[in-house]
Amino acid sequence: MTRFIIFFIFCLLWGSRVEGEVLATGRLEKCVRDGTSEAINCNTKLIVTLTVGHGGLVRTEDLEFSLRCVNSPDGNCPCSCNAATDPNCSCRDLQAPMRVSLTKSALWASYSLQYVNSFNWKPYEVINKPDKACKDGDNEASPDCGWYTKNGQRVPDSQGFCCECQDKDVFDDTFKGDKFSTRANLDCKFKISMLFFKKVTSSHCYKFNPVWYAGYQVGSAALQFNINVTVEVPQPYPQGPASYPPPPGVNSVEINTSIPRAPPPPITYKTENLYLSPSVPSATSKGKQLSAKLIGDFATYTQVPDLGNRMLMVPEDANADFSYGLRGVNRSTWMLLDKSFISFDGRACDKVGTGFSAFRYQTNGCYRTAGTCLGNQLKDIWESDRSRVSSGRAPLYMVTQFTGGNEALLNKMGGPMSFVLPVTSQAESVVTLSVTADNVRLVTNRCPGKLSNVRVCRFGNGDMSVCGSFESGSRGFIRLEVANTGRLPADYTITVTNCSVNVMDVQARFVSLDAGELLSLEPPIDLFVEDSQPLTRTCTVTLYDSTGEITDSTAFSFYTNATKFDPKPVGGYNGKGSGAGERKNRTAGCGKLHGPGREERQISNCFKLVYKYVISMLTK
């Protein structure tokens, strides 16, 4: 049972952004009814509801709770008993306020993973021209390409397929010199051996690359963070000795001032840490003086990426090493592919996962270019992304697209098979503190700061990226350094405003810095333009302190190159053509006729058509 005794006092701090925004404070009489005796036990608590922003790993604010004594037998302070003379007195008067600070770790979007299938890096075709006729039958014991097996059983359609010189190929090669009509460029020129049924054949075998990727279904995102509640309780006076100050409420005249008194001892604190998270949303201090509860989170300005229709591709072998340097634990080698890119049953050509059946039964396979049906594999997609990166564009499939090229950020959280992405948009958690105290005040650190090394870069890993310009229609990255030039830890807000025309609005970023700390902002700030023009553009980056005052500001310029649109096909037929002509209804021929005697007339028409065709062929 809970009863409100005194109204809430709302303390909205307008116009400033601080690490813990106090939403409300008030006093509450909190009661618990025992389920066995039905007795009601009530305590008056001071309730504080506040928000905590992520990324504040350093202590920049304190909540100070006025708590004059602890363990009072009658609930009153100062203590009504004296521990120096009464051994049963557990009450202690406190020297200073209890201090509470809240810090929140960096925010990550954690995605669940479910293994689906394994996919080869780049299956390829091997062509052989045997002396004897090629064999690829389903019941062949030893086909030219051999059999793949799994658990001791043959894998259907893994024997590849055979091609041979058909009559038309022999004619074309003999009389036209066309030797490139077959998949293997067979020499189909007429030979005497062909009269004895010796065929010219080729075998086309499906082969695996030694590198495999595991494909994982990506689930919905869950926010992952921790809130550390640090509670510092001042230690009480060891009451009684005259060498210490009198307890509160005792008249100093009663103390014998003729006796020399030693100075009071320094204030000491006992520290306790409580931890909150989406998994453990509540905690209580050991002395039960404070309890904390995570209520929930406000929505971020930008939603975390929805990857429900993607598959995460991860190298299976952590020790795999070849010219691409792929290693399983290196997340920079991971890719996110749309499910439409993948053949899960292996029966579709030119997709990741193209299998034996698709390769063996591809349409008109013997007259297509070698390697047909085995395109758009993982290796091909990887190389297309590398080509984009080399030209200064952000990749489409590498997971480093979410961190501006910073590989280290992807390896900071979770185990070797976790997939987490950093969340840069500010997310405020709502926390309620219930404290046995009389009053509370919020103390915020405020320090000057400095911006430096502001530049706009292309996609790349830190100093390895090219700075100064990027391509319109692509993505640029604002890289900068920010320093706390004060003597206390403090919060800062970074904004990018006053930009040239057609520069998309940029969300603010929030950082917490220790005294004297210099931070290189990671991930960098995304920058987009809303046209395709080559222009020099400008923006202003501003640094605000914890109270919303400007502490530093600098303008910067960058150049956007014109968008490089894909080349369009040229050539083809040079002319207008003659058109399809007038469509005529069939009134004769072998088509379906109607009316009396239709069968006889239909047979007669067919004979006439055949006769005309034979005469036209003989007279040519």
C-alpha positions in Angstrom: 0.0 0.0 0.0 1.3 3.4 -0.9 -0.1 6.8 0.2 0.9 10.2 -1.0 1.2 12.6 2.0 2.8 15.7 0.4 2.6 16.8 -3.2 5.4 16.6 -5.8 7.4 19.6 -6.6 8.4 19.6 -10.3 11.8 20.9 -11.0 12.2 21.0 -14.8 15.5 22.6 -15.7 14.7 24.5 -18.9 17.3 25.7 -21.4 20.2 23.5 -20.3 21.3 19.9 -20.8 23.0 18.1 -17.9 23.9 14.5 -17.3 21.0 14.0 -14.9 17.9 16.1 -15.7 15.7 16.3 -12.5 12.1 15.7 -13.5 10.4 15.7 -10.1 11.1 15.6 -6.3 8.7 15.1 -3.5 8.0 13.3 -0.2 6.1 10.1 0.0 5.0 7.9 2.9 5.6 4.4 1.7 3.8 1.6 3.5 4.0 -2.2 3.4 1.2 -4.4 4.6 2.5 -7.8 6.0 0.7 -10.8 4.5 0.7 -12.8 7.7 0.0 -10.3 10.5 -1.7 -7.6 8.3 0.4 -5.1 10.2 1.3 -1.9 8.3 4.9 -0.5 8.4 5.3 3.0 7.0 8.4 5.1 6.3 8.6 8.6 4.8 10.9 8.7 1.8 12.2 11.5 -0.4 11.5 10.6 -4.0 13.6 12.0 -6.9 12.9 11.2 -10.5 15.6 12.1 -13.0 17.0 11.2 -16.4 20.5 9.8 -17.1 22.1 10.3 -20.5 24.4 7.6 -22.0 28.1 8.0 -22.5 28.7 9.7 -19.1 31.4 7.4 -17.8 32.9 10.1 -15.6 31.2 11.6 -12.6 30.0 15.1 -13.5 27.1 15.6 -11.1 26.1 14.9 -7.5 22.8 14.7 -5.7 23.3 15.8 -2.1 20.7 14.5 0.4 20.4 16.1 3.8 20.4 13.3 6.3 21.1 14.4 9.9 21.3 11.0 11.6 20.9 7.3 11.0 19.3 4.5 13.1 17.2 6.9 15.2 15.1 4.9 17.7 12.2 7.4 17.5 12.7 8.7 13.9 13.8 12.1 15.1 17.1 13.9 14.6 19.5 14.7 16.3 19.8 11.5 18.2 17.8 11.3 21.4 20.3 8.9 23.0 24.1 9.1 23.4 26.2 6.2 22.2 29.1 7.2 24.4 27.0 6.5 27.6 24.3 4.2 26.4 25.7 0.9 24.9 22.2 0.2 23.5 22.1 3.4 21.4 22.7 2.7 17.7 21.8 6.2 16.6 24.5 8.3 15.0 24.6 12.0 14.0 26.1 12.6 10.5 28.6 15.3 9.7 27.7 16.0 6.0 25.1 15.2 3.4 24.9 11.8 1.7 26.1 12.1 -1.9 24.7 10.1 -4.9 25.9 10.2 -8.4 24.7 8.4 -11.5 26.7 7.5 -14.6 25.6 5.6 -17.7 27.8 3.6 -20.0 27.8 3.9 -23.7 24.7 2.7 -25.4 24.7 -0.2 -27.8 22.0 -1.9 -29.9 22.5 -5.7 -29.4 21.0 -8.0 -32.0 20.2 -11.7 -31.3 21.7 -14.2 -33.8 20.4 -17.5 -35.0 22.5 -19.8 -37.2 20.8 -20.7 -40.5 23.3 -22.1 -43.0 26.9 -21.9 -44.2 27.8 -20.3 -47.5 31.0 -20.6 -49.6 33.1 -17.5 -50.2 33.4 -18.1 -53.9 32.4 -21.4 -55.6 34.0 -21.7 -59.1 33.9 -23.8 -62.2 36.6 -26.2 -63.3 36.5 -27.3 -67.0 38.2 -30.5 -68.3 38.3 -31.9 -71.9 38.6 -35.7 -71.5 39.9 -38.0 -74.2 36.9 -40.2 -73.7 33.3 -39.3 -73.6 32.4 -37.3 -70.5 30.2 -39.1 -67.9 27.8 -37.2 -65.6 24.9 -39.6 -65.1 23.0 -39.8 -61.8 24.0 -43.5 -61.5 27.6 -43.2 -62.6 30.0 -44.7 -60.1 32.9 -42.4 -61.2 31.7 -39.4 -63.1 34.3 -37.1 -64.6 33.8 -34.5 -61.8 33.5 -37.0 -59.1 30.9 -37.0 -56.3 30.7 -34.8 -53.2 29.5 -36.7 -50.1 28.0 -35.7 -46.8 27.9 -38.2 -44.0 29.0 -40.9 -46.4 26.1 -40.2 -48.8 26.4 -38.8 -52.3 25.1 -35.2 -52.6 22.6 -35.1 -55.5 23.7 -33.2 -58.6 27.2 -32.7 -57.3 28.7 -34.5 -60.3 28.6 -31.3 -62.5 27.5 -31.7 -66.1 28.9 -32.6 -69.6 28.8 -30.8 -72.9 29.5 -32.1 -76.4 29.7 -31.0 -80.0 26.2 -31.1 -81.5 25.6 -31.4 -85.2 25.0 -27.7 -85.5 28.3 -27.0 -83.7 30.2 -29.3 -86.2 28.6 -27.5 -89.1 29.4 -24.0 -87.7 33.0 -24.9 -86.8 33.7 -26.7 -90.1 32.1 -24.3 -92.6 32.0 -21.0 -90.6 35.0 -21.2 -88.4 33.0 -20.4 -85.3 34.9 -22.1 -82.4 33.4 -20.1 -79.6 29.9 -21.4 -79.5 30.3 -23.9 -76.7 31.0 -23.2 -73.0 34.4 -24.8 -73.2 35.3 -23.5 -76.7 35.4 -27.1 -77.9 37.1 -27.9 -81.3 34.0 -29.1 -83.1 35.5 -29.1 -86.6 34.6 -32.3 -88.5 36.9 -35.2 -88.0 36.9 -38.7 -89.4 36.6 -40.2 -85.9 33.1 -38.6 -85.6 31.9 -41.1 -88.2 32.7 -43.8 -85.6 30.6 -42.0 -83.0 33.6 -40.5 -81.1 32.3 -37.4 -79.5 34.2 -34.3 -78.5 33.1 -33.5 -74.9 33.9 -31.4 -71.9 33.1 -31.7 -68.2 32.1 -28.8 -66.0 32.7 -29.2 -62.3 31.5 -27.2 -59.3 34.3 -26.5 -56.8 34.3 -24.8 -53.4 36.6 -22.1 -52.2 38.4 -23.1 -48.9 36.8 -20.2 -47.0 33.3 -20.5 -45.6 31.0 -18.0 -44.0 28.3 -18.8 -41.5 24.9 -17.1 -42.1 22.9 -15.8 -39.1 19.4 -14.6 -39.0 19.5 -11.1 -37.3 16.8 -10.6 -34.7 15.4 -7.4 -33.3 17.6 -4.9 -31.5 17.7 -4.6 -27.7 19.4 -1.6 -26.0 22.3 -2.6 -23.8 23.8 -0.4 -21.1 24.6 -0.1 -17.4 23.8 2.6 -14.9 26.2 2.9 -11.9 24.6 4.5 -8.8 27.4 5.6 -6.4 26.2 6.2 -2.9 28.6 7.9 -0.4 27.4 8.0 3.2 29.4 10.2 5.6 30.6 8.3 8.7 29.1 9.4 12.0 30.9 11.1 15.0 32.1 8.7 17.6 30.0 10.6 20.1 31.0 11.3 23.7 34.6 12.5 23.9 35.1 16.2 24.6 37.7 16.5 22.0 35.0 16.3 19.3 32.3 18.9 18.5 29.1 18.5 20.6 26.2 16.6 19.0 23.7 18.7 17.2 21.1 20.2 19.7 23.6 20.3 22.6 24.4 23.7 23.9 28.1 24.5 23.6 28.0 26.3 26.9 27.6 22.9 28.6 31.1 22.0 27.3 34.1 22.8 29.5 35.8 25.4 27.2 38.9 25.5 29.5 39.9 22.1 28.3 41.9 22.3 25.0 40.0 20.7 22.1 41.5 19.0 19.1 40.2 19.9 15.7 37.4 17.8 14.3 38.5 14.8 12.2 38.2 15.0 8.4 34.9 13.9 6.9 35.1 10.3 5.7 32.6 8.5 3.4 31.6 4.9 3.0 31.1 4.2 -0.7 28.7 1.7 -2.2 27.9 1.0 -5.8 24.5 -0.1 -7.2 24.1 -1.3 -10.7 21.0 -0.9 -12.9 20.4 -2.3 -16.4 17.4 -3.6 -18.5 18.2 -7.0 -17.0 18.4 -5.8 -13.4 16.2 -2.7 -13.1 16.2 -2.2 -9.3 18.7 -2.2 -6.4 18.8 -1.2 -2.8 21.8 -0.1 -0.7 22.9 -2.3 2.2 21.7 0.0 4.9 18.4 0.4 3.0 18.8 4.2 3.0 18.5 4.3 -0.7 16.7 2.3 -3.4 17.0 2.9 -7.2 14.7 1.8 -9.9 15.1 2.0 -13.7 11.7 3.0 -15.1 12.5 3.0 -18.8 14.0 5.0 -21.6 12.8 7.9 -23.7 12.9 7.3 -27.5 16.0 8.4 -29.3 15.8 10.9 -32.1 17.0 8.3 -34.6 15.8 4.7 -34.5 18.4 2.0 -34.3 18.8 0.1 -37.6 16.1 -2.5 -38.4 18.0 -5.5 -39.7 15.2 -8.1 -39.6 15.4 -8.7 -43.3 19.2 -9.1 -43.3 21.6 -12.0 -42.8 24.8 -11.5 -41.0 27.7 -13.3 -42.7 30.7 -14.2 -40.5 33.8 -16.2 -41.5 33.6 -19.6 -39.9 37.3 -20.3 -39.5 38.9 -17.8 -37.0 42.3 -18.8 -38.4 41.4 -18.4 -42.1 44.0 -16.2 -43.8 44.5 -15.5 -47.5 44.8 -12.5 -49.7 41.8 -10.8 -48.2 42.9 -11.3 -44.6 39.5 -12.6 -43.4 39.3 -13.8 -39.8 36.2 -14.7 -37.9 36.9 -12.6 -34.8 37.6 -9.5 -36.9 34.2 -7.9 -37.3 35.5 -5.7 -40.2 35.2 -8.8 -42.4 31.5 -9.3 -41.5 28.8 -8.4 -44.0 25.0 -7.8 -43.8 23.1 -9.0 -46.8 19.5 -8.7 -47.8 17.8 -12.1 -47.9 16.9 -11.5 -51.6 20.7 -11.9 -52.3 20.7 -15.4 -50.9 19.5 -18.8 -52.2 18.8 -20.9 -49.1 18.0 -24.1 -51.0 20.8 -23.7 -53.5 18.5 -23.9 -56.5 18.9 -20.3 -57.8 21.8 -19.1 -60.0 23.9 -16.0 -59.3 23.1 -15.7 -55.6 25.0 -16.4 -52.4 24.4 -20.0 -51.8 24.1 -21.2 -55.4 24.4 -24.9 -55.1 24.9 -28.1 -57.2 21.4 -28.3 -58.6 21.3 -24.7 -59.9 24.7 -25.1 -61.5 24.0 -28.5 -63.1 20.6 -27.6 -64.5 21.2 -24.0 -65.5 19.3 -23.1 -68.7 21.2 -23.7 -71.9 24.4 -24.2 -69.8 26.6 -25.7 -72.6 26.3 -22.6 -74.7 26.8 -20.0 -72.0 30.1 -18.4 -70.9 32.2 -20.4 -68.4 31.5 -19.4 -64.8 27.9 -18.5 -65.6 25.5 -19.1 -62.7 28.3 -18.5 -60.1 28.2 -14.7 -60.0 27.2 -12.4 -57.1 28.9 -14.5 -54.5 30.3 -13.3 -51.2 33.7 -12.5 -52.7 32.0 -10.5 -55.5 29.9 -8.5 -53.0 33.0 -7.9 -50.8 35.0 -6.6 -53.8 32.3 -4.3 -54.9 32.2 -2.8 -51.4 36.0 -2.5 -51.4 35.8 -0.6 -54.7 33.3 1.8 -53.2 35.6 2.4 -50.2 38.6 3.0 -52.4 36.6 5.7 -54.2 35.6 7.4 -51.0 32.1 6.0 -50.6 30.7 4.2 -47.6 30.2 0.5 -48.1 26.7 -1.0 -48.6 27.3 -4.4 -47.0 30.3 -4.3 -44.6 29.2 -3.8 -41.0 31.8 -1.0 -40.6 29.3 1.2 -42.5 27.7 1.8 -39.1 30.9 3.1 -37.4 32.4 5.3 -40.1 35.1 2.7 -40.8 36.2 2.3 -37.2 36.9 -1.4 -36.8 37.8 -1.2 -33.1 34.3 0.0 -32.0 32.8 -3.3 -33.3 35.0 -5.4 -31.1 34.4 -3.6 -27.8 31.2 -5.3 -26.6 30.1 -8.9 -26.1 31.6 -12.3 -26.9 33.1 -13.4 -30.2 29.7 -14.1 -31.7 27.8 -11.1 -30.5 26.7 -8.4 -32.9 26.3 -4.9 -31.3 26.2 -1.5 -33.0 27.0 1.8 -31.2 24.0 4.2 -30.7 25.1 7.8 -31.2 21.6 9.4 -30.9 21.0 10.6 -27.3 18.9 8.2 -25.2 17.8 9.3 -21.7 17.0 6.7 -19.1 14.4 7.5 -16.4 15.5 6.5 -12.8 13.6 7.0 -9.6 15.5 7.2 -6.3 13.8 6.6 -2.9 15.9 8.0 -0.1 15.5 8.4 3.7 16.4 12.1 3.7 15.1 15.5 4.5 16.1 17.5 1.4 18.0 17.2 -1.8 20.0 19.4 -4.1 21.7 18.9 -7.5 25.3 19.9 -7.9 26.5 20.1 -11.6 30.2 20.5 -12.6 30.8 23.2 -15.2 34.1 23.5 -17.1 35.4 25.3 -20.2 36.2 23.1 -23.2 38.0 23.4 -26.5 37.4 22.1 -30.1 40.3 21.2 -32.4 41.2 19.3 -35.6 37.7 19.7 -37.1 37.6 18.2 -40.6 35.2 16.5 -43.0 36.4 13.1 -44.3 35.4 10.3 -46.6 34.7 6.8 -45.3 37.8 5.3 -43.6 39.4 4.2 -40.4 40.4 7.3 -38.5 43.6 8.9 -39.8 43.6 6.5 -42.7 40.6 8.3 -44.3 40.9 11.0 -46.9 39.7 14.4 -45.6 38.6 17.6 -47.2 35.8 16.4 -49.5 33.3 13.7 -50.3 30.9 12.8 -53.1 27.4 14.3 -53.2 24.9 11.5 -52.9 27.3 9.6 -50.6 28.1 10.2 -46.9 30.7 12.4 -45.3 32.0 12.2 -41.7 32.8 15.1 -39.4 35.9 14.2 -37.3 37.0 16.4 -34.4 38.7 16.4 -31.1 37.2 17.9 -27.9 39.1 18.7 -24.7 38.0 19.5 -21.1 40.3 22.4 -20.1 38.9 22.7 -16.6 39.8 21.0 -13.3 36.6 18.9 -12.8 34.9 16.2 -14.9 32.1 17.8 -17.0 29.5 17.3 -19.6 29.5 18.9 -23.1 27.1 19.2 -26.1 28.5 19.3 -29.6 26.3 20.9 -32.3 26.7 21.5 -36.1 24.6 24.4 -37.3 24.6 27.4 -39.7 25.4 25.1 -42.7 25.2 26.1 -46.3 22.1 25.4 -48.4 21.1 21.7 -48.9 23.2 20.4 -46.0 21.0 18.0 -44.0 20.4 18.9 -40.3 22.9 17.2 -38.0 22.0 15.7 -34.6 23.8 17.0 -31.5 26.3 14.7 -29.8 26.9 14.6 -26.0 30.2 13.7 -24.3 31.4 13.5 -20.7 35.1 14.3 -20.1 37.4 13.9 -17.2 39.5 16.9 -16.1 42.1 17.6 -18.8 40.9 14.8 -21.0 41.3 15.1 -24.8 38.8 12.9 -26.8 38.7 12.0 -30.5 35.0 11.7 -31.2 34.1 8.1 -32.3 32.0 7.2 -34.2 32.4 10.4 -36.3 29.3 12.6 -37.1 27.5 11.6 -40.3 27.1 14.4 -42.8 24.7 14.3 -45.8 23.9 16.8 -48.6 20.6 17.0 -50.4 21.8 17.6 -54.0 24.3 16.2 -56.5 26.3 19.4 -57.2 30.0 20.1 -56.8 30.1 22.9 -54.3 32.2 24.3 -51.4 30.1 24.3 -48.3 30.5 25.6 -44.7 29.1 24.8 -41.3 29.8 25.8 -37.7 30.5 23.4 -34.9 29.8 24.7 -31.4 30.7 23.3 -28.0 28.3 23.9 -25.1 29.1 23.3 -21.4 26.7 21.6 -18.9 24.6 24.7 -18.3 24.1 25.5 -22.0 26.7 28.2 -22.4 28.9 28.3 -25.5 32.5 27.5 -24.5 34.0 27.2 -28.0 32.9 27.5 -31.6 34.6 27.2 -35.0 33.6 27.3 -38.6 34.8 24.7 -41.1 34.5 24.3 -44.9 34.4 21.2 -47.1 33.9 20.4 -50.8 31.4 18.0 -52.3 32.2 16.4 -55.6 29.5 15.9 -58.2 27.6 12.6 -57.8 29.2 9.9 -60.1 26.1 8.3 -61.7 26.5 4.8 -63.1 27.4 4.7 -66.8 24.5 4.1 -69.2 24.6 1.4 -71.9 25.4 2.7 -75.4 25.4 1.1 -78.9 22.7 -1.4 -79.9 20.7 -1.2 -83.2 21.2 2.0 -85.1 17.9 2.7 -86.7 14.2 3.0 -86.2 13.2 -0.5 -87.5 10.3 -1.4 -89.7 7.8 -2.0 -87.0 5.7 -5.1 -86.2 3.3 -4.5 -89.2 -0.5 -5.1 -89.2 -1.7 -8.0 -87.2 -3.8 -10.4 -89.3 -6.4 -12.9 -88.1 -5.8 -16.5 -89.0 -8.5 -17.7 -91.5 -6.7 -20.7 -92.9 -3.9 -23.1 -92.0 -3.8 -25.8 -89.5 -5.5 -23.7 -86.8 -8.8 -24.5 -85.3 -11.7 -24.2 -87.7 -15.4 -24.0 -87.1 -18.5 -25.1 -89.0 -19.7 -28.2 -91.0 -16.8 -30.3 -92.4 -14.2 -28.5 -90.4 -12.0 -31.6 -89.9 -11.8 -32.2 -93.6 -11.0 -28.6 -94.4 -8.4 -28.5 -91.7 -6.5 -31.5 -93.1 -6.7 -30.0 -96.6 -5.2 -26.7 -95.4 -2.3 -28.5 -93.6 -1.4 -30.4 -96.8 -1.4 -27.2 -98.8 0.9 -25.4 -96.3 3.4 -28.3 -96.3 3.4 -28.4 -100.1 4.1 -24.7 -100.4 6.9 -24.9 -97.8 8.6 -27.8 -99.7 8.4 -26.1 -103.1 9.9 -22.8 -101.6 12.8 -24.7 -100.1 13.6 -26.6 -103.4 13.5 -23.4 -105.5 15.9 -21.5 -103.2 
